[in-house]
Amino acid sequence: MWNDLVNDSGCYNDLVDTATAGQTRGRSVDQRVSAHSVPSQYSDVVAGPDRLRGTVPYIFNGQ
């Protein structure tokens, strides 16, 4: 259970970093979502476009 939490938080932190970098470069939410790929070390994490479209706007708004 702990390892899952650590793995999921690492994947989320990666998403925050890449979404923030994309926003800094002037990318839209849709552009960031379509460009996102889950890093290989988090291959067991499901992060499909529908889930990302729900999460990335929060990151863009600093939440």
PyMOL commands that set and color helices and strands:
alter all, ss='L'
color gray80, all
select helices_A, chain A and resi 2-24+29-35+40-42+49-60
alter helices_A, ss='H'
color red, helices_A
deselect
rebuild
show_as cartoon
